Amino acid sequence: MREIRFFLDISAQDYIRYYQGKARFAWALSHDGRRIQFPAERLRPFVRHDGIHGEFVLRFDERNKFVDMQRIGDLP
């Protein structure tokens, strides 16, 4: 299994676009400098009253299929 680590800092107002379906994909810059894209629906479990903030890991298999996503820490 492969993984990519990255930070997200999305305000509650910005997340509304994802929630309403206006944005189908989310983008982030990984710790190693890669730009990653994943379905915005993967963010739902991490929404708090103030948005989505923290360090995350996205895991995927050899075929680049999503396995899971977890919040692993706070923003620096």
GIBEL-V541182 format. One record per residue. RES is the residue in one letter. OMEGA is omega in whole degrees, 0 to 359 (none if undefined). Layout:
res:RES omega:OMEGA
res:RES omega:OMEGA
This chain:
res:M omega:179
res:R omega:180
res:E omega:177
res:I omega:178
res:R omega:183
res:F omega:175
res:F omega:172
res:L omega:177
res:D omega:185
res:I omega:179
res:S omega:178
res:A omega:180
res:Q omega:179
res:D omega:181
res:Y omega:180
res:I omega:178
res:R omega:179
res:Y omega:183
res:Y omega:181
res:Q omega:179
res:G omega:179
res:K omega:176
res:A omega:182
res:R omega:183
res:F omega:174
res:A omega:179
res:W omega:177
res:A omega:175
res:L omega:182
res:S omega:179
res:H omega:181
res:D omega:173
res:G omega:178
res:R omega:173
res:R omega:182
res:I omega:179
res:Q omega:179
res:F omega:181
res:P omega:182
res:A omega:180
res:E omega:179
res:R omega:181
res:L omega:187
res:R omega:182
res:P omega:187
res:F omega:183
res:V omega:174
res:R omega:182
res:H omega:181
res:D omega:178
res:G omega:180
res:I omega:183
res:H omega:175
res:G omega:176
res:E omega:185
res:F omega:171
res:V omega:178
res:L omega:181
res:R omega:180
res:F omega:184
res:D omega:182
res:E omega:179
res:R omega:182
res:N omega:177
res:K omega:180
res:F omega:174
res:V omega:175
res:D omega:178
res:M omega:180
res:Q omega:171
res:R omega:185
res:I omega:180
res:G omega:180
res:D omega:174
res:L omega:179
res:P omega:none
